[in-house]
């Protein structure tokens, strides 16, 4: 038990160091009888390898073909051989207004209100394999006329590529890359 000071914002801050022999599991910290926060004590297990996702460009135009490269390496530099790659591609609406008047500010709430919905859309899911150099390639065309039947939805999009690589021992590491298509 420890007495803590409440700051000017009505919150408190503290830290807790768990010993090496502390059992793993769920713990709780309570400020009063029923004002509790819960946390898990878990063993740290580092990723067995790293995954990087790159594209040939940062922005594309509708009907362009994006070339996406996945690379997986052990942390000591050796490529991951024989890994399975699963990926998803989705989109969100992209907005950026370049206001120059005295009223515009990124921290003003009115700027983020409707009509700016996220416009999220699942596009596809796929699989491929890493080659002997620990690399895989995806080539995908983004034709807005095909992907978005409603003409109003054919505005600039943020494309999100989520990748998960599974090594031959069954361990998985995920990475994500996003880019803009106009």
Secondary structure, DSSP 8 states (H G I E B T S, - for coil): -------TTS---------TT---EEEEEEEETTEEEEEEE------SSEEEEEES-SEE-TT-EEEEEEEEE-TTS-B--S-EEEEEEEEEE-------STT--TT-GGGGSSS-----EEEEEEEEE--TTSEEEEEEE--HHHH--SGGG-S-EEEEEEEEEE-TTS-EEEEEEEEEE-
